[in-house]
Amino acid sequence: MTNQEIPLLEHLEELRKRLIYTLIAFIIFLIGSFIYVQEIYAWLIRDLDHNLAVLGPSEILWVYFMISGVIAIALTIPISAYQTWLFVKPALSVKERKTTLSYIPGLFILFLAGLSFGYFVVYPTVLSFLLSLSEGQFEMIFTSEKYFKFMINLTLPFGFMFEIPLVVMFLTSLGIINPMILSKARKMSYFALIVVSILITPPDFVSDLLVTVPLLVLYEFSVTLSKFVYRKKLKNQSDHLIELKKPS
């Protein structure tokens, strides 16, 4: 075995360990969420004017697992971020370690903010619009599985997408990306975000618009934050060079 293969195997072993810790945390949170899932279910349907139907006993279990899974994902975000930080920590300077570690609480807060935006803004707006289309024309029957799939499809993606600005700041601080790259990739990024918004929303213009506009705003906000971090990083590097050039 060559000397190059030994560090590679060590990195892979370290990565496997971090993934296992993250998976264990997810399973613990999933079990904990499932214990209280009936109370959570009752809260989620508190304002629903329609009764939810189930097509079989297994559908109830599937719905409970969907709800518990979303909660477990949200609670695992800071754990997975911390495990990622531990994995890349040896390659970072002391200052970079402190900077990147400070991003972890923000990831969790932004994920919750994205879920809240999807649940309290996008989801009720889209649902109200779709119900207005069927008013007086169709008898609406809500199945529990389809209702919660619809809800999760309109809320969970926002949890991840609201983290884009912080992820961009993190990658910029590490030198992986910079605002020039983001500006050059603007057209391609816009196209990708529009495609994503169409795929995760029901096939109507209002839903697409409610998702697309926030995504484009988040992208532009990310570019602005990247510029700020990039300028600060260049200034720190310049100050460091000046300090090195000073006579001792």
N, C-alpha and C positions, 0 to 999 in steps of 0.2 A: 504494500500500500504506500503510495507516494505521500509526501508532506502536504500537498495540496488537498488530497482526499480526506485527510484527518480533520482539518478545520471544517470542511464541508459536512462531514458526518456529525461533527459536534454541533454545527448550526442546525442541521436537520433534527437532531435529538432535542435541542433546546426548543425548536419550533413545535415539535410534537408535544413536549411537556406543557408549553403555553396553551396549545389547543385543547389538551386534556383538561387543564384547569378551567378553561372557559366553558367547556362542555359540562363539566361537573357543576359549575355555578348555574348554568342554564337549567340543568335537570332539577337542581334544588329549588330554584325559583319557580319552575313549572309545577312541581309538586305542591309548593306553598300556595301558588295561585289557584291550583285546582281545588284546594281545601275550601277556599272562599269564593269559588266561581259562581255559586248560586246567588249569593248576595250581589256580586258584580253584574251578573246577568239581569237581575231584577232592576238594578240601577240603570243599565243601558236601555231597557225598554220602558222606563218610567213614563215617558211622554208619548209613547206610541199609541195611536188611536185604533190600530188594527190588532187583532189577535194573531199570534204566530202559530202556524200549523207545523206538525212534524209528520214525516212520511214513514217513520219507523223508529224503534227504540235506539238503534245505532246512531241516528241523526242527532239525538240529544247529546250523546257522548261526543260526537264529532264537533258540535257547536261549542261545548264546554272546553274541549281541547283547543279549538281555535282562539277562544277568548284567553285561556290560560297561556297559550303560546305567545300571544302579542304582549301580554304583561311580562312574561319571562324574558322576551327579547329586550323590552325596555329596561328591565332591571339588570340585564347582563351587559348592556352597553358600556358602563364604566369599568366593569370587570375585564371585558375583552380589550378595552382601550389600555388599561393598566398592564395587562399581559403583553400587549403589543409593545408598549413602552419598555417593559423589562427586556423584551427580545432585542430591540434596537439600542438599548441603553449603552452597551459596550462601545458602540461606534460613535457615540455622541460626546461632545465636550461637556464640561461641568455646567456651563451656561446653557447649552442646548438641552441638557437633561432637565434643568429647572424650568425652562421655557415650555418644552413639550409636555412636561408633567402637569403644568398649570392648565393645559387644554382639556384634560379629562373631565372635570366637572362641567365644563361648557358643552361637551358632547352630549352628556346626559340631559342637561337643561334644554338644549336646542332640540333634542329628540322629542322631549315632552312637549315643547312648544309647537313642533311640527304636527304631532298627534292632536294637540288641542285645536290647531288651526283646521286640520282636516275634519275633526269631529264636530266642532262648533260652528264652522263657517261653510266649508265645502260640502260636507255630507248633507246637512239639512237643506241647503239651497238646491242641490241636485235632486234630492229626494222629493222636495216640494214641487220642483219643476216637472219631474216625471209623473207625479201623482196628478198634477193639473192636466196633463195630456190625456189621462185615462178617465177623468171625471165625467160621469154621465155616459160613458161609452163601454166601460168594462167593469166587471166585478173583480175587485182586487183581493187576491188570496196570497198572503205572505207565508212562505215556508221559512222556518227558523234558519235553516242552513243558507239559503239564498240571501236572506236578509242580512245576516252577519258577514257573509262573503262580500256583499255589496258594501257594507259599512267598512270592513277592513281594507278593501281595495281602494277606498277613497280616503283612508286615514293613515294607514301604515306607511305608504310611500312618502308621505310628507314628513314623517319622523326622520327618515333617512335623508331626504332632500334638504331639510333645514340644517343638516350638518355640513352641507357643502362649503359654506364660508369658512368654518373652523378647520375643515380638512385642507382647504386651499391655503390657509394661513400656516398650518402645520407643515405642509409640503414645501411652501415657500421658505420657511425658516430653515428647513433642511437643505435647501438649494436644489430640490428635485424639479420644481417648476418656478416660473417667474411671471410677472405681469405681461411681459412681451409675448410669451408663449400663449397665454390665455387670450390676449387680444388677437393674435394671428388665427387662433382656433375658434374665434367667435362665431363665424357662420356655421361651421361644422357643429359646434356645441349647440347653437340655437336649433339646428335641424334635429340633432339627437334628442334634445329636451322636448321638442314638439312631438316627435315620434313617441317618446315615453309617455307624455301626457295623454296622447290619443289611445295608447294601449291600456292604460290603467283606469280610464274613465269610460262611462257608458257612451254609446255612439250618438251623442248630440252635441251641438255647437256650444251650448251654455256650459256644459260640464268641461269640455275641452278648454274653453276660455278661462274658466275659474282655476284650472290647474296650470295651464301654460303660462299665464301672466306672472303668477308668483315665482315660477321656476326661472323665468327670464330675469326677473328682478333679483332673485337670489344669485344668479350668475354674475350680473353686473356688480352687485354688492361684493361678491367674492373677488372680482377683478380689482375693485377699489381697495379692499383689505390686503390683497397681494401686493399692490403698489406700496402701501404703507409699510408692510413688513419688509419688503425688498429694500426700500430706501433706508429704513432703520438698520437693516443688516449691512448695507454698504457703508453707512456712517460708522458703525461699530468696527468694521474691518479697517476703514481709513484711520480711525482713532488708534487702533491697535498698531498699525504700521508706523504711525507717528511716534507712539511710545517706544517702539523698537529702535527707531532711528535716533532717538535722543541719546546724547552721550551719557554714559554711566558715571 
